[in-house]
Amino acid sequence: MLDVLYVEDNPDDADVFSRVIRKMEKTISYKVINIGSEALDYLTAEGKYRKDTAPLPRLLLLDLDLSEYSGFEIIQKARSIARTKLLPIVVFSTSDNPQDISQSFELGANAYVVKPGSYQSINQLLRRLCDFWLIDNNVVN
């Protein structure tokens, strides 16, 4: 089982995420994908993940600004197929644009979180997100 699939094309943000997750008391399994098309292949178990058993994550943490497919397109596709229809999706973006927030929710995101600027703030936020979505929340995938 995979706890978190993080779709993020900024290597610095992906590195911070990985460091924070590895330092948590509870072991959390995760995978980072940096291209929108690969994220869609993973979620739909197609392309290079067709023969592989791509375990459905318990949480999709998603940046909006990605190459090939945007985060919006990934949300829309995830909500249109049975495999990922109920998958918790949290948008994790630097954008605080009200249109981005509204569009994310309209397409089916469960939450929208603006990335804070400091490592300490990101650390605290990711810990709270993981606690809620992986421990407190009892969503069945």
VOMIDO-240513 format. One record per residue: residue in three letters; x, y, z of N, C-alpha, C in turn. Coordinates in steps of 0.1 Angstrom, whole numbers, plus 5000, padded with zeros to 4 digits. Layout:
REM residues N
+------+------+------+------+------+------+------+------+------+------+
: code :  n.x :  n.y :  n.z : ca.x : ca.y : ca.z :  c.x :  c.y :  c.z :
+------+------+------+------+------+------+------+------+------+------+
:  ALA :    X :    Y :    Z :    X :    Y :    Z :    X :    Y :    Z :
...
+------+------+------+------+------+------+------+------+------+------+
END
This chain:
REM residues 141
+------+------+------+------+------+------+------+------+------+------+
: code :  n.x :  n.y :  n.z : ca.x : ca.y : ca.z :  c.x :  c.y :  c.z :
+------+------+------+------+------+------+------+------+------+------+
:  MET : 5008 : 4988 : 5000 : 5000 : 5000 : 5000 : 5009 : 5012 : 5000 :
:  LEU : 5004 : 5022 : 4993 : 5011 : 5035 : 4992 : 5003 : 5046 : 5000 :
:  ASP : 5010 : 5053 : 5009 : 5003 : 5063 : 5017 : 5000 : 5076 : 5009 :
:  VAL : 5011 : 5081 : 5003 : 5010 : 5094 : 4996 : 5016 : 5093 : 4983 :
:  LEU : 5009 : 5098 : 4973 : 5015 : 5101 : 4960 : 5016 : 5116 : 4958 :
:  TYR : 5028 : 5121 : 4957 : 5030 : 5135 : 4956 : 5034 : 5139 : 4942 :
:  VAL : 5026 : 5147 : 4935 : 5028 : 5151 : 4921 : 5033 : 5165 : 4922 :
:  GLU : 5046 : 5167 : 4919 : 5053 : 5180 : 4921 : 5065 : 5180 : 4911 :
:  ASP : 5065 : 5191 : 4902 : 5076 : 5192 : 4893 : 5088 : 5200 : 4898 :
:  ASN : 5087 : 5207 : 4909 : 5098 : 5215 : 4914 : 5106 : 5206 : 4923 :
:  PRO : 5119 : 5203 : 4919 : 5127 : 5194 : 4926 : 5130 : 5198 : 4941 :
:  ASP : 5131 : 5211 : 4943 : 5133 : 5216 : 4957 : 5121 : 5213 : 4966 :
:  ASP : 5109 : 5215 : 4960 : 5097 : 5212 : 4968 : 5096 : 5197 : 4971 :
:  ALA : 5099 : 5189 : 4961 : 5098 : 5175 : 4962 : 5109 : 5170 : 4973 :
:  ASP : 5121 : 5176 : 4973 : 5131 : 5173 : 4982 : 5127 : 5176 : 4997 :
:  VAL : 5121 : 5188 : 4998 : 5116 : 5192 : 5012 : 5105 : 5182 : 5016 :
:  PHE : 5096 : 5179 : 5008 : 5086 : 5169 : 5011 : 5092 : 5156 : 5016 :
:  SER : 5101 : 5151 : 5008 : 5108 : 5138 : 5011 : 5115 : 5138 : 5025 :
:  ARG : 5122 : 5150 : 5027 : 5129 : 5151 : 5040 : 5119 : 5151 : 5052 :
:  VAL : 5109 : 5159 : 5050 : 5099 : 5160 : 5061 : 5092 : 5146 : 5064 :
:  ILE : 5088 : 5139 : 5053 : 5081 : 5126 : 5055 : 5091 : 5116 : 5061 :
:  ARG : 5103 : 5116 : 5057 : 5113 : 5106 : 5063 : 5116 : 5109 : 5078 :
:  LYS : 5114 : 5121 : 5083 : 5116 : 5124 : 5097 : 5104 : 5122 : 5106 :
:  MET : 5093 : 5118 : 5100 : 5081 : 5116 : 5108 : 5082 : 5104 : 5117 :
:  GLU : 5076 : 5104 : 5128 : 5076 : 5093 : 5138 : 5070 : 5081 : 5132 :
:  LYS : 5059 : 5082 : 5125 : 5051 : 5071 : 5119 : 5057 : 5070 : 5105 :
:  THR : 5060 : 5057 : 5101 : 5065 : 5055 : 5088 : 5054 : 5057 : 5077 :
:  ILE : 5057 : 5066 : 5068 : 5047 : 5069 : 5057 : 5054 : 5065 : 5044 :
:  SER : 5047 : 5057 : 5036 : 5053 : 5053 : 5023 : 5048 : 5064 : 5013 :
:  TYR : 5057 : 5067 : 5004 : 5053 : 5078 : 4994 : 5061 : 5076 : 4981 :
:  LYS : 5055 : 5082 : 4971 : 5062 : 5082 : 4958 : 5060 : 5096 : 4953 :
:  VAL : 5070 : 5102 : 4947 : 5070 : 5115 : 4941 : 5071 : 5113 : 4925 :
:  ILE : 5061 : 5119 : 4918 : 5061 : 5119 : 4904 : 5062 : 5134 : 4900 :
:  ASN : 5070 : 5137 : 4890 : 5072 : 5151 : 4886 : 5066 : 5155 : 4872 :
:  ILE : 5059 : 5146 : 4866 : 5053 : 5149 : 4853 : 5038 : 5145 : 4853 :
:  GLY : 5030 : 5154 : 4848 : 5016 : 5152 : 4848 : 5011 : 5140 : 4841 :
:  SER : 5017 : 5137 : 4830 : 5013 : 5125 : 4822 : 5017 : 5112 : 4829 :
:  GLU : 5028 : 5112 : 4836 : 5032 : 5100 : 4844 : 5022 : 5098 : 4856 :
:  ALA : 5018 : 5109 : 4862 : 5009 : 5108 : 4873 : 4996 : 5102 : 4868 :
:  LEU : 4991 : 5107 : 4856 : 4979 : 5101 : 4851 : 4980 : 5086 : 4848 :
:  ASP : 4992 : 5082 : 4842 : 4995 : 5068 : 4840 : 4994 : 5060 : 4853 :
:  TYR : 5000 : 5066 : 4863 : 5000 : 5059 : 4876 : 4986 : 5057 : 4882 :
:  LEU : 4979 : 5068 : 4882 : 4965 : 5068 : 4887 : 4956 : 5058 : 4880 :
:  THR : 4958 : 5058 : 4866 : 4949 : 5049 : 4858 : 4955 : 5035 : 4856 :
:  ALA : 4967 : 5033 : 4861 : 4974 : 5020 : 4859 : 4976 : 5017 : 4844 :
:  GLU : 4980 : 5027 : 4837 : 4983 : 5026 : 4823 : 4997 : 5029 : 4820 :
:  GLY : 5001 : 5029 : 4807 : 5015 : 5033 : 4803 : 5025 : 5024 : 4810 :
:  LYS : 5035 : 5029 : 4815 : 5046 : 5021 : 4821 : 5041 : 5015 : 4834 :
:  TYR : 5029 : 5019 : 4839 : 5024 : 5012 : 4852 : 5013 : 5002 : 4849 :
:  ARG : 5011 : 4999 : 4836 : 5001 : 4989 : 4832 : 5004 : 4975 : 4838 :
:  LYS : 5016 : 4970 : 4836 : 5019 : 4957 : 4841 : 5023 : 4957 : 4856 :
:  ASP : 5027 : 4968 : 4860 : 5031 : 4970 : 4874 : 5018 : 4972 : 4882 :
:  THR : 5019 : 4967 : 4894 : 5007 : 4970 : 4903 : 5010 : 4983 : 4910 :
:  ALA : 5004 : 4993 : 4904 : 5006 : 5007 : 4909 : 4996 : 5008 : 4921 :
:  PRO : 5000 : 5007 : 4933 : 4990 : 5007 : 4944 : 4984 : 5021 : 4945 :
:  LEU : 4971 : 5021 : 4947 : 4964 : 5033 : 4948 : 4968 : 5040 : 4961 :
:  PRO : 4972 : 5052 : 4961 : 4976 : 5059 : 4973 : 4964 : 5062 : 4982 :
:  ARG : 4967 : 5064 : 4995 : 4956 : 5068 : 5004 : 4954 : 5083 : 5003 :
:  LEU : 4963 : 5090 : 4997 : 4962 : 5105 : 4996 : 4970 : 5109 : 4983 :
:  LEU : 4964 : 5117 : 4975 : 4971 : 5123 : 4964 : 4973 : 5138 : 4968 :
:  LEU : 4986 : 5142 : 4969 : 4990 : 5155 : 4971 : 4995 : 5161 : 4958 :
:  LEU : 4988 : 5172 : 4954 : 4990 : 5176 : 4940 : 4993 : 5190 : 4938 :
:  ASP : 5004 : 5193 : 4931 : 5007 : 5207 : 4926 : 4998 : 5210 : 4914 :
:  LEU : 4995 : 5222 : 4911 : 4987 : 5226 : 4900 : 4995 : 5228 : 4887 :
:  ASP : 5007 : 5234 : 4889 : 5015 : 5238 : 4877 : 5025 : 5227 : 4874 :
:  LEU : 5021 : 5218 : 4864 : 5029 : 5207 : 4861 : 5031 : 5207 : 4845 :
:  SER : 5041 : 5199 : 4841 : 5043 : 5198 : 4827 : 5033 : 5187 : 4821 :
:  GLU : 5030 : 5189 : 4809 : 5022 : 5180 : 4801 : 5007 : 5180 : 4804 :
:  TYR : 5004 : 5178 : 4817 : 4990 : 5179 : 4822 : 4990 : 5188 : 4835 :
:  SER : 4980 : 5196 : 4836 : 4980 : 5205 : 4848 : 4974 : 5197 : 4859 :
:  GLY : 4975 : 5202 : 4871 : 4968 : 5196 : 4883 : 4953 : 5195 : 4881 :
:  PHE : 4948 : 5206 : 4874 : 4933 : 5206 : 4872 : 4929 : 5194 : 4863 :
:  GLU : 4937 : 5191 : 4853 : 4934 : 5180 : 4844 : 4935 : 5167 : 4852 :
:  ILE : 4945 : 5166 : 4861 : 4946 : 5154 : 4868 : 4934 : 5152 : 4878 :
:  ILE : 4930 : 5162 : 4884 : 4918 : 5161 : 4893 : 4906 : 5156 : 4885 :
:  GLN : 4904 : 5163 : 4873 : 4893 : 5160 : 4865 : 4893 : 5145 : 4861 :
:  LYS : 4904 : 5140 : 4856 : 4906 : 5126 : 4852 : 4904 : 5117 : 4864 :
:  ALA : 4910 : 5120 : 4875 : 4908 : 5111 : 4887 : 4894 : 5110 : 4891 :
:  ARG : 4886 : 5120 : 4890 : 4872 : 5120 : 4894 : 4863 : 5113 : 4884 :
:  SER : 4869 : 5111 : 4872 : 4860 : 5105 : 4861 : 4862 : 5089 : 4860 :
:  ILE : 4871 : 5084 : 4868 : 4873 : 5069 : 4867 : 4870 : 5062 : 4880 :
:  ALA : 4865 : 5050 : 4880 : 4861 : 5043 : 4892 : 4873 : 5041 : 4902 :
:  ARG : 4885 : 5038 : 4896 : 4896 : 5035 : 4905 : 4900 : 5046 : 4914 :
:  THR : 4898 : 5059 : 4910 : 4903 : 5070 : 4918 : 4891 : 5080 : 4921 :
:  LYS : 4879 : 5076 : 4919 : 4868 : 5085 : 4921 : 4867 : 5090 : 4936 :
:  LEU : 4870 : 5082 : 4945 : 4869 : 5085 : 4959 : 4883 : 5088 : 4966 :
:  LEU : 4893 : 5088 : 4958 : 4907 : 5091 : 4963 : 4907 : 5105 : 4969 :
:  PRO : 4912 : 5107 : 4981 : 4913 : 5120 : 4987 : 4924 : 5128 : 4979 :
:  ILE : 4921 : 5140 : 4974 : 4930 : 5148 : 4966 : 4931 : 5161 : 4974 :
:  VAL : 4944 : 5164 : 4977 : 4947 : 5177 : 4984 : 4956 : 5185 : 4974 :
:  VAL : 4951 : 5196 : 4970 : 4960 : 5205 : 4961 : 4969 : 5212 : 4971 :
:  PHE : 4982 : 5212 : 4967 : 4993 : 5217 : 4975 : 5000 : 5227 : 4966 :
:  SER : 4997 : 5239 : 4966 : 5001 : 5249 : 4955 : 5006 : 5262 : 4961 :
:  THR : 5015 : 5268 : 4954 : 5019 : 5282 : 4958 : 5009 : 5292 : 4955 :
:  SER : 4999 : 5289 : 4946 : 4989 : 5298 : 4942 : 4978 : 5300 : 4953 :
:  ASP : 4976 : 5313 : 4956 : 4965 : 5316 : 4965 : 4954 : 5323 : 4957 :
:  ASN : 4954 : 5322 : 4943 : 4944 : 5328 : 4934 : 4930 : 5321 : 4937 :
:  PRO : 4920 : 5330 : 4940 : 4907 : 5324 : 4943 : 4901 : 5316 : 4931 :
:  GLN : 4905 : 5319 : 4919 : 4900 : 5311 : 4908 : 4906 : 5297 : 4908 :
:  ASP : 4919 : 5296 : 4911 : 4925 : 5283 : 4912 : 4919 : 5275 : 4923 :
:  ILE : 4916 : 5281 : 4934 : 4910 : 5274 : 4945 : 4896 : 5270 : 4942 :
:  SER : 4888 : 5278 : 4936 : 4874 : 5275 : 4932 : 4874 : 5264 : 4922 :
:  GLN : 4883 : 5265 : 4911 : 4883 : 5255 : 4901 : 4887 : 5241 : 4907 :
:  SER : 4896 : 5241 : 4916 : 4901 : 5229 : 4922 : 4889 : 5222 : 4929 :
:  PHE : 4882 : 5229 : 4937 : 4870 : 5223 : 4944 : 4859 : 5219 : 4934 :
:  GLU : 4857 : 5227 : 4924 : 4846 : 5224 : 4914 : 4850 : 5211 : 4907 :
:  LEU : 4862 : 5208 : 4904 : 4866 : 5196 : 4898 : 4867 : 5184 : 4907 :
:  GLY : 4866 : 5186 : 4920 : 4866 : 5175 : 4929 : 4877 : 5174 : 4939 :
:  ALA : 4885 : 5184 : 4941 : 4895 : 5183 : 4951 : 4889 : 5183 : 4965 :
:  ASN : 4895 : 5176 : 4974 : 4889 : 5175 : 4988 : 4894 : 5187 : 4997 :
:  ALA : 4906 : 5192 : 4993 : 4911 : 5203 : 5001 : 4921 : 5211 : 4992 :
:  TYR : 4924 : 5223 : 4996 : 4933 : 5232 : 4989 : 4942 : 5238 : 5000 :
:  VAL : 4955 : 5237 : 4999 : 4964 : 5242 : 5008 : 4975 : 5250 : 5001 :
:  VAL : 4977 : 5262 : 5005 : 4988 : 5271 : 5000 : 5001 : 5267 : 5007 :
:  LYS : 5011 : 5264 : 4999 : 5024 : 5261 : 5004 : 5030 : 5273 : 5012 :
:  PRO : 5034 : 5271 : 5024 : 5040 : 5282 : 5031 : 5055 : 5284 : 5026 :
:  GLY : 5061 : 5295 : 5030 : 5074 : 5298 : 5025 : 5086 : 5292 : 5032 :
:  SER : 5085 : 5289 : 5045 : 5096 : 5284 : 5053 : 5096 : 5269 : 5054 :
:  TYR : 5108 : 5264 : 5056 : 5109 : 5249 : 5058 : 5101 : 5245 : 5071 :
:  GLN : 5103 : 5253 : 5082 : 5096 : 5250 : 5094 : 5080 : 5249 : 5092 :
:  SER : 5075 : 5259 : 5085 : 5061 : 5260 : 5082 : 5056 : 5248 : 5074 :
:  ILE : 5064 : 5245 : 5064 : 5061 : 5233 : 5055 : 5061 : 5221 : 5063 :
:  ASN : 5071 : 5219 : 5072 : 5072 : 5208 : 5080 : 5059 : 5206 : 5089 :
:  GLN : 5055 : 5217 : 5096 : 5044 : 5216 : 5104 : 5031 : 5213 : 5096 :
:  LEU : 5030 : 5219 : 5085 : 5018 : 5217 : 5076 : 5017 : 5203 : 5071 :
:  LEU : 5028 : 5198 : 5066 : 5028 : 5184 : 5061 : 5025 : 5174 : 5072 :
:  ARG : 5030 : 5176 : 5084 : 5027 : 5167 : 5095 : 5012 : 5168 : 5098 :
:  ARG : 5006 : 5179 : 5098 : 4991 : 5180 : 5101 : 4983 : 5174 : 5090 :
:  LEU : 4987 : 5176 : 5077 : 4980 : 5170 : 5066 : 4981 : 5155 : 5067 :
:  CYS : 4993 : 5149 : 5070 : 4994 : 5135 : 5071 : 4986 : 5129 : 5083 :
:  ASP : 4987 : 5136 : 5094 : 4979 : 5132 : 5105 : 4964 : 5131 : 5102 :
:  PHE : 4959 : 5141 : 5096 : 4945 : 5141 : 5093 : 4941 : 5131 : 5082 :
:  TRP : 4948 : 5131 : 5071 : 4944 : 5123 : 5059 : 4948 : 5108 : 5061 :
:  LEU : 4958 : 5106 : 5068 : 4963 : 5092 : 5069 : 4959 : 5085 : 5083 :
:  ILE : 4956 : 5093 : 5093 : 4953 : 5087 : 5106 : 4939 : 5090 : 5110 :
:  ASP : 4935 : 5103 : 5111 : 4922 : 5107 : 5116 : 4911 : 5104 : 5106 :
:  ASN : 4913 : 5106 : 5094 : 4903 : 5104 : 5083 : 4901 : 5090 : 5080 :
:  ASN : 4889 : 5085 : 5080 : 4886 : 5071 : 5077 : 4880 : 5068 : 5064 :
:  VAL : 4886 : 5075 : 5053 : 4881 : 5073 : 5040 : 4885 : 5059 : 5035 :
:  VAL : 4876 : 5052 : 5029 : 4879 : 5039 : 5024 : 4881 : 5041 : 5009 :
:  ASN : 4893 : 5036 : 5004 : 4896 : 5037 : 4989 : 4891 : 5024 : 4983 :
+------+------+------+------+------+------+------+------+------+------+
END
